[in-house]
Amino acid sequence: ALLAAAVGAKGSVSKSTPTSASPLHVCLGSFTQPWSFGPYARQLTVLAGQLSQKHLVLWLSLGYQDTQVRVKVPGLPENVGMVGGGFPRNQGVYVSSINALLREHKMDVFITLMDLNRVFVDEMFEPLAISWFPNHFVALDLHSRHALTAYDAVAVLGPSDATSVLAQLPHKHVVHIPHVVDDVGGLGETPRAALRRKYGVPADKFVALVNFANYDAEKNRKSIDLPLLAWKVTCLL
């Protein structure tokens, strides 16, 4: 679907668009590493596994200091390589610097999954570029709006985001592509009624899934108390 988003952007950009019918050199870009904890690493790892069945895939970790291409990287399929960008940690990265790496490794498509506050635009991305964009706000923040100008297509995670982002960036090709949810040995095809009986959940009650983490100490935006309080407010509506 992400490659289809790239091909769909062909009509709105002047650069040549490779066809996904033949194997492509695809670069997956992020500031994280495949073995890191977090949704961005996990989602890109799943994407790497899918794309590597047909295409040549390279993971570009922008803040990683080892700039030699590695294979048999923990968390990645054996046929997916990884290279570090060698950029200073916690500092901005110019698109021209990323383009130099993409040229060096002869990439056809560049797909990123990352927050964009450290991407500074001094030119467009040279290969066809897609941002699998994690939007955190109703209106695009200044940094994201700036960085997205360098991309050809934007794949947002929610259907309402697709409408909102397209309204704010009408010159971009915007599609909705949600994140992947794995069911590794999980619920399978078990009927809901059977699961409710198993776990003692009445048929007329909701089940609230709380997704939280305790690593954002500065803003406390993902701690467990906030989703629980949000659920409480929802129940009172």
Disulfide bonds with the S-S distance in Angstrom:
none
